[in-house]
Amino acid sequence: MKLTRGALWPLYVIGALLVAGTLSVVAWNVELPYLAYSSGPVADAADSIVAEDVEVYPPDGELLMLTIVSQDVNVFDAVVAGIDPTIDLIRKEAVRLPEETDEEYRNRVLEQMADSNFISIQVALDRLGYAREIVITEIVNGVPSAEVLEPGDVVRAVDGVEVVDIEEIRSLIEAHEPGDVIPLEVEREGQPLQVQVELAEREDEPGVPMVGLVLSRLVAPPFSLAIEEGDVGGPSAGLMHTLAVIDVLSEGDLTKGHVIAGTGTIDLEGSVGAIGGIRQKVPAAEAAGASYILVPQGNFQEALTAERQEIVIVPVTSIDQALDFFEDLEPA
């Protein structure tokens, strides 16, 4: 029996549904080379400062640090991101290293957070007037000095000369020959210690002596101070952690009762660096009640394109510029 066109329409519908279903399954399971950035948790940076054996001054306002959440993207997610102005698609290679696993990525960003916290404490204490000292941060493997010196030792004198500058140490050492033994005065856990150090020879400069130390000018606080590390990694909370340490350890209230949000990396000189996800962080800050958000100068133009109502975007290039903003802030 011959079927008419009208009699075939159920078959057309079924076929179309099957095709649509197949395409939907494919679209759901095909992962695109992008990550979707959306707003993450917001927290008061001052709550993560842990200080013992020192007077602390919790702020009346809040210093909000902001995070983003990234997730893998399929076709449906990409469509949602195209509609939602608070979600951005970022190419994976801009965030992940080649062949990097999820676990390797997580470990890397957690290490970045730990390094950022260390720098935040250093910059904050420096701005609070604590003196930076010459600290041994690393010792070259196999050099004789490794037998008598330790990372964390504070160098006070080299060959009988009190030192205050790292370059000065190099000059004093290079006045000798490899194999010479010279005295070094250090401070270890608050106690003075004098050791005799045999000089090694630099591999890249034959005949030139070295102790084999990596030195940095750091603050060794006379009290216990730490920043609690959460589950979110990366260095973007550096600016706000630095401000939080300064606020908690100094009299008065840096925030003057305001809710201030911010983001940005920090380096040992106090410079503020650009971060990712600024378009997600601006609306998250406003939703959390912040009236101002401090952003790196490098992110300022992009921040202006974010969804917002009344929150004021304040660009900064350094911790000092951020402190100037708080100095000029009227009380809430």
Secondary structure, DSSP 8 states (H G I E B T S, - for coil): ----HHHHHHHHHHHHHHHHHHHHHHHHH-EEEEEEEEEEEEEEGGGGEEEESS-----SSEEEEEEEEEEEEEHHHHHHHHH-TT-EEEEGGGTS-TT--HHHHHHHHHHHHHHHHHHHHHHHHHHTT--EEEEEEEE-TT-GGGGT--TT-EEEEETTEE---HHHHHHHHTTS-TT-EEEEEEEETTEEEEEEEE-EE-SSSTT-EE--EEEEEEE--SSEEEE---S--SSTTHHHHHHHHHHHHSSS-TTTT-EEEE--EE-TT-BEE--S-HHHHHHHHHHTT-SEEEEEGGGHHHHTTS--SS-EEEEESBHHHHHHHHHH----
